[in-house]
Amino acid sequence: CQGRSREEVYCCENGQTIGRDRALVRSCGLYFEPQRLALRPEAWRGYWQARQAPAWLLDLERLQPQTRVPVKELLEQLQQLPAQGEARRV
């Protein structure tokens, strides 16, 4: 945390860092930003296309906090995610 974003209040104090599990607990969206995770849009699309995901999930740029999706579809996609241990290796 460097004090550049108001969203950091959900993450950590200025000058501190936060890990994955704590970021989940504290709803630290900044931790999971595609740029920070070095996610490439084409790799993202390929991953989800292979799982026949709905259109709203294929475009990494469209996935924003304000994006509305059907709850049923969201839950279906969450069920397809690997278990936590495996997800850390992906």
N, C-alpha and C positions, 0 to 999 in steps of 0.2 A: 504494500500500500504506500502510495506516494503522495496522497492528498490531492490528486488531480481530479477525482470524480466524486460526486455526492454519493454514488453507489457504494463506495468503499466503506461506508458506515456498516454495511452488512457483512463486511469481510474481516477487517482488522484495523488496528490503530496505525497512524502514520508511521512509516518506517518498519512495520512488522510484516510478516508473511503468513500465509494460510495454506494448509494442505487440503487435499481433495475431500476427505471425510468431513472435516470441519466446515469446508465451503458448502457442502451439501446441507449440513445441519443449520448453518447460519444463512442459507439462501443467498450465497454470494455468487450472483450471476456473472460478475467480472471474471471469476476464476475459470468459468466454462465458455468464455468467448472463443469463437472459432479461430481468431487470429492468435490468441495466446496458446491454444492447443495445436496450432499449426495444421489445422484441417484444410485440405484442398477441396474446393467445391466439386471437382470432377470425381475425386475418390469418394466423397460423401454420396454423390448421386449414384455412383456405381454400386456402393454398398447397399443402399436402400432399394435400388431398382432390382437387384438380385433377390430381394425379399418381397418384391411386388408391393411396395409401400404406396400409400396414396400420394397424389401429386403434391400436397402441401408439405410433405416431408422430403421430397426430392431436391428442392431448391434451398440450399443453405442460407442464401441471402434473405429469403422470405421468412425464415424462422426468427421471429422477433417476439419480445414479450407481449406485444399487442396482437399477435396473430391468433385468430380464433379457429379452433378445430373441433370437430365433433368428439365428445368425450369417449364414445364407444371406439372410434378409430384410434384415439390416443392410447387407450388401454390395450387395444389389440397390438399396437406397435410396441408398447412397453413389454408385453409378454414375449416378444420375439428377441428382446435383448439378451445377451449372454449373462450368465450368473456373474456376480461381482468379481470373484477371483479371476474368471476368464476375461472379463471386461478390462481388467487392469493390464492384461497382456496384449489386448487388441490394439 
